[in-house]
Amino acid sequence: IFLTAVLVLTCVMVYSIGTGGRGDFVSSIAGIITEPVQRVSAMISAGFGSFSGNFDDIEQIRAENELLKKKVREMNRKTVDYNDLKAENEQYRKLLGLKEENDMYEFLASTVISRDGNDYYAGFTLDKGSADGVELYDPVITADGLVGYISGIGVTSSKVTTILSPGLEVGAVDKDTRDGGTLFGEISTAKEGCTRLNYLSRDCDVTVGDIVVTSGFGSVFPANLIIGNVKEIRAESENISLYAVVEPTADVKGCTDVFIITEFEGQRSVRKDSIEGYRTTDETTASKD
């Protein structure tokens, strides 16, 4: 095609010279023939220029994207640090409040590191152990109330049995009426997130909404720790006595930060093999249990 175009142009030029020239006509013919070639050439040049510009833009965008990713990672790290600090400050603020209300207690802040998904009674493991001064049967609470006690212990971790469990028995009383009984759970009430105040006399004055607290008998738990509120009163199957379904004020199944009471007035040693056989001295076993 190119050779044909050159041949046609050559013929036209020869003809023009031989006829004395018709410059305008020849120029017009030449323009008509060469214009498409020039247009294609210009488009190719513009394309290369645009591609080169786009390539530079892509590199710039990529660099900006990496910078933004770095900033996002930094912001996420700062957010995590801030949330951790905020949670820690809140925990110690609650601890300070508890200390002011109970100046005879010694507290140790601790964090839940695992929960046993197969435990109907919501037992869990803490990040504090014997190396931190934790001992078996130390009470475990939150700022809202009693959660349970230390039932297994390792060097740097410990297991908690909660008040939802039948393996934990607590002397408890109605804060208003002083009607007393023994608090321990069972599977039916644990499924409701509740526990039971058992052995109430049939003529007791306990009513729905009353606050239940520890009695202090037995020296495992100090007196007047809030346990929960009476949700319902039911008769035992033998119809001899009553029991109250108690809803804990502490979030037993969902708590993440707790306090271990390591010392309180009247505390004394309890036989370490008296509660469901928990005698764990190895950290790995404590975590596994």
Secondary structure by P-SEA (a helix, b strand, c coil): caaaaaaaaaaaaaaaaaaccaaaaaaaaaaaaaaaaaaaaaaaaaaaaaaaaaaaaaaaaaaaaaaaaaaaaaaaaaaaaaaaaaaaaaaaaaaaaaaaacccbbbbbbbbccccccccccccccccccccccccccbbbcccccccccccccccccccccccccccccccccccccbbbbbbbcaaaaaacccccccccccccccccbbbbbccccccccccccccccccccccccccbbbbbcccccccccccbbbbccccccccccccccccccccccaaaaaac
